[in-house]
Amino acid sequence: MFLSSAEAIERLVPQGTGLLAVGGMHMHNNPMELVRELVRRRRGVRRLLTSPSASLAADLLIGAGLVDEVATAYIGFEHLGLAPAYRRAAESAAINVVELCEAAIVHGLYAGAGGLPFIALPAGLELSDVSSANPEHFRTLTDPFTGDRVLVAAPLRPNVSLIHAIAADERGNVFFAGAHFTDRLMAMAAKTVIVQVERMAEAGEIAAQPAESVLPGFLVTAVVVAPRGCLPTASHGAYGYDEPGLRAYLKLARTAEGFTEYVQVNGMAPSEVTA
């Protein structure tokens, strides 16, 4: 099903979605066109799940006041600095932070995609404090084969996943260019999958891709064709991130007033929503 970003968010992301996953890693492959539409429509979510290293997409949703809880390991802008809206919301307790480590996100999505009740985590993670900070997602069990105590994580099964890929064919098969991070797992674990793509695929292009770079159409609920829709983050295989654009966001988002200005200047004010 091919939809505009407005149609996809209106039809497929209910107000108060229980668990919304947003793909991308660092400042790459953030599905910004879909995220901006969430902000325009004031479509709130109960819990936002990020990749192991989230950036602008998460910060924008949090700054807009659309997220009750965020399950994450990191939200920031790497060498450009911390995520201002996220930090402000966390420090003021405007948002509840559900602490996850990178392994719990990656393996949790793998468990969600595979229908597993839980998944064992690599040895050594039991030495961290993450499990005590978040007992909802972690347990310690006895390995039935060795008798050792192991740390396990809960499966992650998003109600909706928003991800970015480079291209889609007419049947909704999509493929990734460069790294797809945890995006493919987010799609495989989710009930509803909206994929933002740069373009339509050329004849035979999907079939020429490695299997692990393709997401088959039967897993995709809707495709949104949005050329340059990741900006100011990067789209692997298409363009790099716009550092001046990211710096402009960070400068304004230092304050709540500046964040509001950014939203208005960039066409995300609720009054600008069209049916």
Protein Blocks (a to p, Z undefined) as FASTA:
>chain_A
ZZdfklmmmmmmcghiabacdedehjehiafklmmmmmmnopacfbdcddfbdcfkmmmm
mmnopafbdcdfbdcehjnoccfklmmmmmnopaccddddfklmmmmmmmmmnopabdcd
dehjlmpmklmmmmmlgccdddfknopacddddddddfbdcdddfbdcfkopacdehjek
jmmmmmmmpmbdcdddfbdcdehklmmpcfklpccfklpmbdcddehklbcbdcehiacc
dfklmmmmmmmmmpmklmmmmmmmnopafklpcZZ
